Amino acid sequence: MSLSRPELQKMLDVVRATQPIEIDCDVCLMQVGEFAELNLVGKPIPEGLKAIEQHLSICDECREEYEMLCVALRK
């Protein structure tokens, strides 16, 4: 199976975004509510939640959950 150019580029982008300390989806989803609330009111993201921000930048599934949560919180 060969990858298309966009698929390969996305994979390389994810590798480049990898940090020394990573969290998995379970940890992200447990804390994404707090992250979303702070983000929606424009408060600074504390250091303890920076890993959530980074995870959302590389994980489509968690980012989709985050975006749906933000829509729900705005109502």
C-alpha positions in Angstrom: 0.0 0.0 0.0 1.4 3.4 -1.0 0.5 6.7 0.6 -0.7 9.6 -1.3 1.3 12.8 -1.0 -1.3 14.5 1.3 -1.3 11.4 3.6 2.5 11.3 3.7 2.6 15.0 4.5 0.1 14.6 7.3 2.1 11.8 8.8 5.3 13.9 8.7 3.5 16.8 10.3 2.4 14.6 13.2 6.0 13.3 13.6 7.3 16.8 13.7 4.7 17.9 16.3 5.6 15.1 18.6 6.8 16.3 22.1 9.1 14.6 24.6 6.0 14.1 26.9 2.9 13.0 25.1 -0.6 12.1 26.4 -2.9 9.5 25.0 -6.5 10.0 23.9 -8.0 8.8 27.2 -6.0 11.4 29.2 -6.9 14.1 26.7 -10.6 13.3 26.8 -10.7 13.3 30.6 -9.3 16.9 30.6 -10.7 18.4 27.4 -13.7 19.9 29.2 -11.6 22.0 31.4 -9.4 23.0 28.5 -12.5 24.0 26.4 -14.1 26.1 29.2 -10.9 28.1 29.7 -10.4 28.5 26.0 -13.9 29.7 25.3 -13.7 32.4 27.9 -10.3 33.5 26.7 -8.4 32.6 29.9 -4.8 31.5 29.6 -4.2 27.8 29.4 -2.2 26.6 32.5 1.0 24.6 32.0 -0.8 21.5 33.2 -3.2 21.6 30.2 -0.6 22.5 27.5 -0.4 18.7 26.7 -4.1 18.8 25.8 -3.5 21.7 23.4 -0.6 19.8 21.8 -2.6 16.5 21.6 -5.5 18.3 19.9 -3.1 19.6 17.3 -2.2 16.1 16.1 -5.2 13.9 16.9 -8.2 14.3 14.6 -10.5 12.2 16.8 -9.9 14.2 20.0 -10.0 17.5 18.1 -13.5 16.5 16.7 -14.7 15.7 20.3 -13.3 19.1 21.4 -15.0 21.0 18.6 -18.3 19.3 19.4 -17.9 20.1 23.1 -17.2 23.8 22.2 -20.4 24.0 20.1 -22.4 22.5 23.0 -20.8 24.9 25.6 -21.6 28.0 23.4 -25.3 27.2 23.5 
